[in-house]
């Protein structure tokens, strides 16, 4: 038997290496500023419905849905805008 027995450690070939910072291409992530404006429009529309048209319960519900959807859309789109940084070398 040889005195120098060195075994190589097998590396798994099934796992794929992922690159950090690589964003998935989606509709909101590709058109960030547009969705910020759309979210702010929904918020403004919901406030308009609350102030002028909220005497009907259906309009109150539509205003609440518009406010919630607008806030979530604007927040998510602005969060993805804040992640983007320009690196200069």
ABEGO torsion letter per residue (X at the ends): XBABBBBBBBBBAABBBBBBGBBBBBAAAABAAAAAAAAAAAAAAAAAAAAAAAABAAAAAAAAAAAAAAAAAAAAAAAAAAABBBBBX
